[in-house]
């Protein structure tokens, strides 16, 4: 029986950056994601006591950039912490807790030309998109790149382009998470927030896909699923045959550290459900930070080492909850 989900809406896939000034142009100018507002004009703001406890940081200032992903019901977020302790690290794509932002595009060549001109790091062997179908008549092509902080982005040109795809080059998005153990991860996500997984794929390997991810000798199996009531696809990918290293100590401020944000209906109940499933709490003191009007948030860590933010929006000042 599936656990009841505390999730009422999805927020953003996110990662901390070394510098917004370097990473925002990668997504805005090279990939073509439109930022909300002008994030680079904002000055870093010192975190107050509540935000310091929430992020488990000390002495940091903070600024953020958010992006809308056309065709997806989650967004993209870059967070910059300065003035406090930070330790940058880079995942290998097979490391448990590693995440990948997958973007569907109409024209992959347009994006690749910009990436090549900017000397962006292409993970895919040979530096060019590949067709994993093996069908020479298919226009489906994919490529994996790293952003300036080492975060993985997979660009996918589908064939055919969906008839209901939004205008513009970016037409959709999904999330990929590398997991240590498929069965344990499916059980955890089901119990922690009601993840509804489809049957797991069989172990397999494919030379074209190995070129795509720049990894030789690996086997993998993939499990797709979603949070009930939400449309975003989460792909859980388990690798074997290659070295893997979980990075369970990366914090909210550490460049390259991924997180996913979710709106929940009750923070205390959501944390209790998370801990009962086997997860841990990152926020200082082990309890959510709460504010006037019912707003609050908490960082938690799953069994693969990846962090998630659960938050409540609260009631706007002057309005009564219904």
C-alpha positions in Angstrom: 0.0 0.0 0.0 1.4 3.4 -0.9 2.1 5.9 1.8 -0.1 9.0 1.8 1.8 11.8 0.2 2.3 15.0 2.2 3.3 16.8 -1.1 0.8 19.3 -2.4 3.0 20.9 -5.2 6.4 20.7 -6.6 9.0 23.5 -6.3 12.4 23.5 -8.0 15.3 21.2 -8.7 18.2 23.2 -7.4 21.9 23.2 -6.7 24.3 25.5 -4.9 26.8 27.4 -7.0 30.3 28.9 -6.5 29.2 32.1 -8.3 25.8 33.1 -9.8 27.8 35.4 -12.1 29.4 32.4 -13.8 26.5 29.9 -13.6 23.4 32.0 -14.5 24.8 32.9 -18.0 25.4 29.1 -18.7 21.6 28.5 -18.3 20.3 31.8 -19.6 22.6 32.5 -22.5 23.8 29.0 -23.6 20.8 26.7 -22.8 18.1 29.4 -23.2 16.3 29.2 -19.9 14.7 32.5 -19.0 15.5 33.7 -15.4 12.8 35.2 -13.3 13.7 38.8 -13.0 17.4 39.9 -13.0 19.1 37.8 -10.4 22.6 39.1 -11.0 21.4 42.6 -10.0 20.6 41.4 -6.5 23.1 41.9 -3.7 23.9 39.0 -1.4 21.8 39.3 1.8 23.1 38.1 5.2 21.1 35.2 6.5 19.1 35.8 9.7 19.1 33.3 12.5 16.1 31.4 11.1 17.6 31.0 7.7 21.0 30.1 9.1 19.3 27.3 11.1 17.3 26.2 8.1 20.3 25.9 5.9 22.6 24.8 8.7 25.1 27.5 7.9 26.9 30.2 9.9 27.9 33.7 8.8 26.7 33.3 5.2 25.1 35.8 2.8 22.7 34.5 0.2 21.2 35.2 -3.2 19.2 33.1 -5.6 18.3 32.8 -9.3 15.2 30.9 -10.4 14.1 29.8 -13.9 10.9 28.6 -15.4 11.2 25.4 -17.4 8.6 25.5 -20.3 6.5 22.3 -20.4 7.4 21.3 -16.9 5.6 21.7 -13.6 8.8 22.3 -11.6 11.4 25.0 -11.9 15.2 25.4 -11.8 17.0 27.2 -9.0 20.6 28.2 -8.4 21.6 29.3 -4.8 24.8 31.2 -3.9 26.1 31.2 -0.3 29.1 33.5 0.4 31.0 34.5 3.5 30.7 31.2 5.3 32.3 27.8 5.0 31.8 26.0 1.7 33.4 22.9 0.1 33.0 22.3 -3.6 32.8 18.8 -4.8 31.9 17.1 -8.1 29.7 14.0 -8.5 30.4 11.3 -11.0 27.1 10.6 -12.8 26.9 7.1 -11.2 27.4 8.4 -7.6 24.4 7.9 -5.4 22.8 11.2 -4.7 23.9 12.7 -8.0 21.1 14.5 -9.9 20.7 15.4 -13.5 18.4 18.1 -15.0 17.0 16.7 -18.3 15.8 19.3 -20.7 13.8 18.5 -23.9 14.7 20.8 -26.8 13.4 21.3 -30.4 16.9 21.9 -31.9 19.8 20.4 -30.1 22.3 21.8 -32.7 21.5 25.4 -31.8 22.3 24.7 -28.1 25.4 22.7 -28.9 26.8 25.5 -31.1 26.6 27.9 -28.1 28.1 25.4 -25.7 31.0 24.6 -28.0 31.7 28.3 -28.6 31.8 28.8 -24.8 34.1 25.8 -24.3 31.5 24.2 -22.0 32.4 20.7 -20.7 30.7 18.0 -22.8 30.5 14.7 -21.0 29.3 12.6 -24.0 32.2 10.8 -25.6 33.2 12.6 -28.8 31.6 15.8 -27.7 28.6 15.5 -30.0 25.0 14.3 -29.4 24.2 10.6 -30.0 21.1 8.7 -31.1 20.5 6.0 -28.5 17.7 4.3 -30.6 20.1 2.9 -33.2 17.6 3.9 -35.9 19.3 6.0 -38.6 15.9 7.5 -39.6 15.3 8.8 -36.1 16.0 12.4 -35.3 16.2 11.7 -31.5 19.5 12.8 -30.2 20.9 13.3 -26.7 24.0 14.8 -25.0 25.2 15.3 -21.5 27.1 18.4 -20.3 28.3 19.8 -17.0 27.6 23.4 -15.9 30.3 25.5 -14.3 29.8 23.8 -10.9 29.9 20.3 -12.4 26.2 19.7 -12.3 24.9 17.4 -15.0 22.4 18.5 -17.7 21.1 16.1 -20.3 19.7 17.7 -23.5 17.2 15.6 -25.3 15.8 16.3 -28.8 12.7 14.0 -29.1 11.4 12.6 -32.3 8.7 13.4 -33.0 8.3 16.8 -31.2 5.0 16.5 -29.2 2.1 18.3 -30.9 1.3 20.1 -27.6 4.9 21.3 -27.0 5.3 24.9 -25.9 6.8 27.5 -28.2 10.5 28.1 -28.0 13.5 25.7 -28.1 13.0 24.3 -24.6 9.9 22.2 -24.5 10.0 20.1 -21.3 12.0 18.8 -18.3 12.4 15.9 -16.0 14.7 14.8 -13.2 17.2 11.9 -12.9 18.6 10.7 -9.6 21.4 8.2 -9.2 20.6 5.8 -6.4 22.6 3.3 -4.4 20.0 0.5 -4.4 16.8 0.5 -6.5 14.7 -1.6 -4.2 15.6 0.3 -1.0 15.2 3.7 -2.8 11.8 2.9 -4.2 10.7 1.7 -0.7 12.1 4.8 0.9 10.6 7.3 -1.5 7.2 5.5 -1.3 7.2 5.7 2.5 8.7 9.2 2.7 6.4 11.0 0.3 4.2 8.5 -1.5 6.4 8.1 -4.6 4.5 6.0 -7.2 7.1 3.9 -9.1 6.4 2.0 -12.2 8.1 -1.4 -12.6 11.9 -1.3 -12.6 13.7 -2.0 -15.8 16.1 -4.9 -16.2 19.9 -4.5 -15.9 21.4 -3.6 -19.2 24.1 -1.8 -21.1 24.4 -0.1 -24.4 27.5 1.3 -26.1 25.7 4.3 -27.4 24.3 5.2 -24.0 27.7 4.6 -22.5 29.0 7.2 -24.9 26.2 9.5 -23.9 27.1 9.5 -20.2 30.8 9.2 -20.8 31.1 6.1 -18.8 32.6 2.8 -19.9 31.9 -0.6 -18.5 28.7 0.3 -16.6 25.4 -1.5 -16.4 22.3 0.2 -15.1 18.6 -0.2 -14.4 16.0 2.6 -14.4 12.8 3.1 -12.5 10.4 5.8 -13.5 7.8 7.3 -11.3 6.0 10.4 -10.0 4.6 11.9 -6.8 0.8 11.4 -6.8 -1.0 14.4 -8.2 2.2 15.7 -9.9 3.3 15.2 -13.5 7.1 15.5 -13.3 8.9 12.3 -14.1 11.6 11.1 -11.7 14.0 8.5 -13.1 15.9 6.6 -10.4 19.0 5.1 -12.0 21.2 2.5 -10.3 24.6 1.7 -11.8 26.9 -1.3 -11.3 30.3 -2.3 -12.7 31.9 1.1 -12.0 33.2 2.8 -8.8 30.5 4.8 -7.0 30.9 7.1 -4.0 28.0 8.6 -2.1 28.6 12.2 -0.8 26.4 12.3 2.3 28.1 15.3 3.9 27.6 17.9 1.2 25.5 20.7 2.7 23.1 23.4 1.3 26.0 25.9 0.7 28.4 23.5 -1.0 28.8 24.2 -4.8 27.4 21.4 -6.8 25.1 20.1 -4.0 21.7 19.2 -5.4 18.3 19.5 -3.7 14.7 19.2 -4.7 12.0 21.4 -3.2 8.4 20.3 -2.4 5.4 22.1 -0.9 3.9 20.0 1.9 0.7 20.4 3.9 2.1 19.8 7.4 5.8 20.2 8.0 5.9 18.3 11.3 4.0 15.4 9.9 6.1 15.4 6.7 9.3 15.3 8.8 8.0 12.5 11.0 7.1 10.5 7.9 10.5 11.2 6.4 12.4 10.1 9.5 10.2 7.0 9.9 11.1 5.9 6.4 14.8 6.2 7.3 15.8 9.7 6.2 17.5 12.4 8.3 17.1 16.1 9.0 19.8 18.6 7.9 18.3 21.7 9.3 19.9 22.8 12.6 18.2 21.4 15.7 16.5 18.6 13.6 13.2 20.5 13.4 11.6 22.8 10.8 11.9 26.6 10.9 8.5 28.2 11.2 7.4 31.7 10.6 4.3 33.9 11.1 1.3 32.9 9.0 2.2 29.2 8.9 5.1 29.5 6.5 8.2 27.3 7.2 10.8 25.0 5.7 13.2 22.2 6.5 16.1 20.5 4.7 16.2 16.7 4.9 18.5 14.1 3.4 17.4 10.9 1.8 19.1 7.5 2.0 21.2 8.2 -1.1 22.6 11.4 0.4 20.6 13.9 -1.7 18.9 16.8 0.1 15.3 17.8 -0.3 13.6 21.0 1.0 10.0 20.7 2.3 8.2 23.9 2.9 4.8 25.4 3.6 3.8 28.7 2.0 1.6 29.9 4.8 -1.2 32.4 4.7 -0.6 35.9 3.2 -0.7 38.7 5.8 -4.2 40.0 6.1 -6.0 36.9 4.7 -7.7 34.2 6.6 -7.0 30.6 5.9 -10.1 28.7 4.5 
